[in-house]
Amino acid sequence: MSKTFTTQRMVEFCDTDMAGIMHFASFFHYMESVEHEFIRSLGLSIYTKIDGQPISFPRVAAKCDFKSPAMCEDVMDAELTISHIGRTSITYQIDFSKGGKPVAHGEVTCVCCNIYHDRPPESIPLPPDVIQLLKPYLVEA
């Protein structure tokens, strides 16, 4: 059975529309925030150096399916699992709920890359020690 990373987010006023409903775009910020909290919980950083070379995990795909509205000051539970660990990529699943009722389901895919200041990022294989930290959260198909 895979592990799940859980945390909470309160819907802030700035994340809502004029009706007080969480704006769809805010879910993407929340997904990134949950991902960063997860990565930090593993003792890693979203931006680090390996053998002196800066690496990071740029997003290459993101989507979010909405199930029910979240209102200003609602506290949502967020559960993160991993649906895929590839040679260079990781796909996260993030489920938001409040009071046990589904609010949204998001998916984010990022790629491990060398980061340069003078040229575009270059994808690289995920470091083996990072894969070992991620594997317990991989949902078995």
C-alpha positions as CSV (number, residue, x, y, z in Angstrom):
1,M,0.0,0.0,0.0
2,S,1.4,3.4,-0.9
3,K,1.9,6.3,1.5
4,T,-0.1,9.5,1.1
5,F,1.2,13.0,2.0
6,T,-1.5,15.0,3.6
7,T,-1.8,18.7,4.5
8,Q,-4.4,21.4,4.7
9,R,-5.0,24.7,3.0
10,M,-7.4,27.4,4.0
11,V,-9.1,29.2,1.1
12,E,-7.9,32.8,1.4
13,F,-9.9,35.8,0.3
14,C,-7.4,36.7,-2.4
15,D,-8.1,33.2,-4.0
16,T,-11.8,33.8,-4.5
17,D,-14.1,35.4,-7.0
18,M,-16.7,38.0,-6.3
19,A,-19.1,35.3,-5.1
20,G,-16.6,34.1,-2.5
21,I,-15.9,30.9,-4.4
22,M,-12.4,29.7,-4.9
23,H,-11.2,30.7,-8.4
24,F,-10.2,27.8,-10.6
25,A,-6.7,29.2,-11.2
26,S,-6.0,29.2,-7.4
27,F,-6.0,25.4,-7.4
28,F,-2.9,25.5,-9.5
29,H,-1.1,27.6,-6.9
30,Y,-2.3,25.3,-4.1
31,M,-1.1,22.2,-6.0
32,E,2.3,23.7,-6.4
33,S,2.3,24.7,-2.7
34,V,1.4,21.1,-1.6
35,E,4.0,19.7,-3.9
36,H,6.7,21.9,-2.4
37,E,5.6,21.1,1.1
38,F,5.8,17.4,0.2
39,I,9.3,17.7,-1.3
40,R,10.5,19.6,1.8
41,S,9.0,16.8,4.0
42,L,11.4,14.4,2.2
43,G,14.4,16.6,3.1
44,L,14.8,17.8,-0.5
45,S,14.4,21.1,-2.2
46,I,12.7,22.0,-5.5
47,Y,15.9,23.8,-6.4
48,T,19.2,22.1,-5.3
49,K,22.7,21.3,-6.6
50,I,24.0,17.9,-7.5
51,D,27.8,17.8,-8.0
52,G,27.7,21.6,-8.1
53,Q,25.1,21.7,-10.9
54,P,21.8,23.4,-10.1
55,I,18.8,21.1,-10.8
56,S,15.1,21.8,-10.5
57,F,11.7,20.2,-11.5
58,P,9.9,22.4,-14.1
59,R,6.3,21.5,-14.8
60,V,5.5,20.2,-18.2
61,A,1.8,19.4,-17.7
62,A,-1.0,20.4,-15.2
63,K,-4.7,19.9,-15.0
64,C,-7.4,20.1,-12.4
65,D,-10.9,18.7,-12.4
66,F,-13.4,20.4,-10.2
67,K,-16.0,18.5,-8.2
68,S,-17.6,21.0,-5.8
69,P,-17.0,24.7,-4.8
70,A,-14.7,25.8,-2.0
71,M,-15.6,29.0,-0.3
72,C,-13.6,31.7,1.4
73,E,-12.2,30.5,4.7
74,D,-13.0,26.8,4.0
75,V,-10.3,24.5,5.2
76,M,-9.5,21.9,2.6
77,D,-7.6,18.6,3.1
78,A,-5.0,17.9,0.4
79,E,-3.7,14.4,-0.3
80,L,-0.7,13.9,-2.6
81,T,0.3,10.6,-4.1
82,I,2.5,9.8,-7.1
83,S,1.0,8.1,-10.1
84,H,4.2,7.8,-12.2
85,I,7.9,7.9,-11.7
86,G,9.6,7.9,-15.1
87,R,13.2,8.1,-16.1
88,T,13.2,11.9,-15.9
89,S,9.7,12.7,-14.7
90,I,7.3,12.6,-11.8
91,T,3.5,12.8,-11.9
92,Y,1.7,13.9,-8.8
93,Q,-2.0,13.4,-8.0
94,I,-3.4,15.9,-5.5
95,D,-7.0,15.5,-4.2
96,F,-8.7,18.3,-2.4
97,S,-11.6,17.7,-0.1
98,K,-13.5,19.4,2.7
99,G,-15.4,17.5,5.4
100,G,-14.7,14.3,3.3
101,K,-16.5,15.7,0.2
102,P,-14.3,15.9,-2.9
103,V,-13.6,19.4,-4.1
104,A,-11.0,19.0,-6.9
105,H,-8.5,16.5,-8.3
106,G,-5.3,17.8,-9.8
107,E,-2.4,16.3,-11.7
108,V,1.0,17.8,-12.2
109,T,3.9,16.3,-14.2
110,C,7.4,17.8,-13.7
111,V,10.8,16.8,-15.2
112,C,14.1,16.7,-13.5
113,C,16.4,19.2,-15.2
114,N,19.8,20.8,-15.1
115,I,19.2,24.5,-14.8
116,Y,21.5,26.9,-16.7
117,H,21.5,30.7,-16.7
118,D,22.5,31.0,-20.4
119,R,20.4,28.3,-22.1
120,P,17.1,26.3,-21.6
121,P,16.8,23.6,-18.9
122,E,18.1,20.2,-20.0
123,S,16.2,17.1,-18.8
124,I,18.3,14.5,-16.8
125,P,17.5,11.2,-15.2
126,L,16.0,11.4,-11.7
127,P,18.8,10.8,-9.2
128,P,18.5,7.2,-7.7
129,D,18.4,8.6,-4.1
130,V,15.4,10.9,-5.1
131,I,13.6,7.9,-6.6
132,Q,14.0,5.9,-3.4
133,L,12.4,8.8,-1.4
134,L,9.5,9.0,-3.8
135,K,8.7,5.3,-4.3
136,P,6.7,4.9,-1.0
137,Y,4.2,7.4,-2.4
138,L,3.8,5.7,-5.8
139,V,0.3,4.3,-6.2
140,E,0.4,0.8,-7.6
141,A,-1.6,0.4,-10.8
